[in-house]
Amino acid sequence: MSEVKLAAEQRTEFGKGAARRTRRAGKIPAVLYGHGSDPQHLALPALEFARVVREHGQNAVLTLNIAGSAELALTKTVTTHPLKNYIEHVDLLLVKRGEKVTVDVPVVLTGDAEPGTLVTQDLSAVQVEVDALNIPDQVEVSVEGVEIGTQITAAELSLPSGATLVTDPEALVVAVNPAPTAEQLESELDIEGAGVVEDAPETPAED
């Protein structure tokens, strides 16, 4: 993962009202913490930061220019508005060059298993310890030509050099099962429909 440079401003106002004013100005409220230092309240350029997350994911490493001083930071938490989908707040972790960090990395399946199979993915991400400047964008798992009955655990994933698996090695990542037949699907639908009792029409009460 490449290092991204971003300008950041120090915030002196806090609270919900101040956060709204920051966002109206086209910036995102953020907090930078770590290494025992006092938290720094920052404002990040909204469009530039959104592009960083879109292109590099939520594990993006930033070189922040704060009042002429450069700080290296890992994007730790990105909070988005539940309805309007804009970024409301960002938590950043101060890191040093050569330092290892623990992050969640997405697991992406590639290829096609054998015909007649159903591939299920039990883990969408795995946790790894890795150099802060070498965080992988994703971990790929090939299911090309994989047979029925195959199970792939976290221990079998191919991690980049220098990365150490933190997730339980025995955790199931991918399972390949027989695809259900049309008859089985119809049977499941019949079972789901069984036991449904419609309300009897009401009869008028006798006087």
N, C-alpha and C positions, 0 to 999 in steps of 0.2 A: 504494500500500500504506500503510495507516494505521500510525501509531506506537502501540506497546503498552507500557503501564507494568507493571513487574514488580518485586517486592521480591527482593533477593538478599542472601545472607549470606556473609561471608568465611569461608573454610575455613582451619583451622590444622593439620589432620591430613591426611596424604597416604598414598598406597599403596592396594593392593587392599582391605585390611581396612577402612581408613577410608572408601573409596568404598562398600563394602557397607553400612557403618553409616549413611552419608549417605542411601543409597537406602531402607534400612529405615525411616528417619525421614520418608519421603515427599518427599525432595528429590533433585535430580539434580546430580552433580558437574559443574562447568563451569570453563573457563579463559577469561579475558578478556585479550586482548593487542592490540598495535598501537600505532602512532605512537611507537615507540621506548621505550615505558614497560615497566616490569617486569610480567610476567604476574601477573594477580590470580586466585587460586583461590577460586571461588565455589560456593555451593549455591543452586539454583533450585527453587522449588516445583514438584513434579512434575506435579500435575494441571493447574495453571494454564499451565505451559509446554507441555504436551501439547496443550492446547486452542488455544494460540497457533499451534502448528505445523499443527494440523488446519484452522484457520480462515484462516491467512495464509501457509501454506507454509513451506519451509525458508529462505526469504530474509527472514523476519520481522525487522523493526527494532524493538529494544526500548529503552525508557528504563528503565535499571536504577537502583533506589534502593539504594545501597550505603552503609550506615552514615550515612544522611542526605545523601549526595552523589549527584547524578544523573549517570549516564554513558549515552551513546548507543552502542548496540552492534548490529551486524549478525550474525544467526545464520549462521555459516559452515559448520559441520559438525555433524550430529546422528547419533550412533552408537546404533543400536538392537541389542538382543539378538537373535541370529539365529534363536532358537527361540521365546522367550517374548514377543518383540516389544515389550518396554518400552524406554524411552530410558535408555541406560547413561551417556552422557557428551555434553557439548555444548562446542564451540569457538565463542567469540564474538570478533568483530573490532571494536575500538574505532573509531568513526567520528565525524566532526564535521559539524555542519550545513553544507550547501552542498557537501560533499565528494562526489566521484564514486567509485563502486565498480564493479568488474567482477563480474558474477554470471551464473549460468545460469538462464534463464527457460524454463519449460515451453512447448512448442508444442502447441496444441489445435486439432484439425480440427472445423469446423462445416459443416452442410449435407450434401446428398447429390449425388454426381456423377451423370452420365447413366446410364440403365439399361445394363447390359451392360459396366460398367467395374469394374476392380479398383483401388482406391486404396491405395497403399503409402506409409507414412510412414518416411522414412529418418532423420530427425532428430527426437528427442523433446524436445530443448531447444536453444536458441541462447544464445550468450554475448553480453552487451551491457554497455556502460559507461553508467551512469545515476546520477543524483543518489540518494544513499543513502535519502532520504525519499520518492522517487518510483519505487521499483522496481515494475514491473508484476507482477501475480499470474501472468499468462500472456500469450502472444502467440497470437491467434486467426488461423487460416487458413481461409477459406471455400472449399469445393470444390463449392458449390451449382451444379449444371448443368455442371460442368467436363467437357470432351470427352476422348475417348481421345487419348493422345499428349501431353497437357499435362504439363509439368514446372514445378514452382515451386521456385526457389532462395532461399537466405537473403536475397539482395539484394532480392527482391520482397516480403518481409514488411513489414507495416505496423507500425512501431514507434511507441511513444508519443513525444510531443514531448520533446526533450532527450536521448533515448536514442540511442547510437551502436552500430552492429553491430560486434562483435569477431570473431565466427565468419567464416570464409572466405565472402565474398559469393557465390561460385560453388557453394558446397556445396548438394547436392540435399536439399530438405526433403520434397517430395511428388512422386510420380509416378503418373500415371493410365494404366493399361494395359487392354487388352481382358480381360474376365473369361474364365477358361478354360471351355470347353464341357464338357458331360457326357462327350462322347467323349474329349476330351483328358484329363480326370481319370481315366477308365477306362484310357486308354493308359498314363498315368503309373503307375497301380497295377499294370498288367501288367508294365511295365518293372522296377518295384521288386521284383516277385515273381520275375522271371526270374533265373536263375542260382543260385537257392537249391536246393541239393542235399541231400536228406535222407540221413542216414547209413544205409547198408545194414545190415540186421539181421545180427548176428554169428552165424556158424555154429559149431557146436561143433567144437573141434579134434579131429583123429583121433588115437587112441591109437597 
